[in-house]
Amino acid sequence: MKTLIILILSVILFSFTDDNFTYQENVEFVCSKNIKAKNECHYNFLVDGGKFRYVDIGCRRKKEEVIEKVKAGEIPLAKDWKLECPMPKKEEGGL
């Protein structure tokens, strides 16, 4: 009985926690591509090294708005990229 109560309380606790902090700090915009034939804008992001995408059907949002909302955790991202683009080069911090 105690185990059931603890399980229910933990589910309730985790349902109220917000994990948007992972998006705010670890999101890196990589590139965007427009497909005019389908009227789609694809935005590629790296989140903790993983590839994620956002597809704007109708290209209704501006690029800056999409980047800002993804970093704020307001736009959900899908796993993997549909359209590949070159990976950003890491800045070399030499002596």
N, C-alpha and C positions, 0 to 999 in steps of 0.2 A: 504494500500500500504506500509506504514512504517513497519507494522507487518511482511509482506512478506519479505521485505528487511532484517529486523533484523533476521528473521528465516534463511534465506539463508546465511547471514554472520556468524551466530552462527554455522551452519552446517559446513561451510568452516573452521572456527576456530577450531572446535573440531576434524575435520578430519586431521588437521596438528599437533595436540598435540600428544605427545608420552606418553603412560602410562606404560612404562617398569619399572618405578621406583617402582611399587608395587611388581614386581618379584624380583628385586635386594635385597630388604631388608626383605621380609616376606616369603621367600622360605626356606623350611626345607626338606632335603632329608630324607625319612623314610627307604625305603628298595628297593631292586631289586630282581627279581626272573627270572630265565631262564626256558623256556619250550623248551627242546631240540627236542621234537617230532614235534613241529610247527616252530622251529627255530625263537622264539620270546624272546625278553628280555623286561620285564615289570619293569618300574621304578615308584615308588610311592612317591609323594610329598605332603606336607601340605603347602598351601598358605593361609595365614590369617585364619588358622584353618580349612579350607575346603580341602577335599580330591581331588587330581588331579593326573593324570597318563600320562606317555609317554610310548608308545610301539614302540620298535625298531625292525622292521621286518628284519630278517637276522642277527641281533646282530652285526651290522657293526661298531657301535661306542663303545668306551671305556666308562666305568662307570664315570670316572672323567670328561671326555669330555661332557657327557650328563649333569651332575650336573652343570658344569661351564656354559654351553650354556643356561640351563633353568634359572639360576640365572641372566644371562645377558639379558634374555627375547628373545633369538634367536630361541627357540624351543617352539611351541605352545603346551599347555597341554589340555588334555581332562578331563571332569568332572568325578568324582568318580573313584574308583579303580576297576579293574577287578579281581585282586587277592589280597585277604586280607593279611595283615602282622601285626605283633604286633606293637602297637603304641610306640613311643619312650618314655622312662621314663623321667619325668621332674626332673632336679637336685634340690635337697632339699637345700635351702640356710638357714641353721640353725644358731643359735647364738653360 
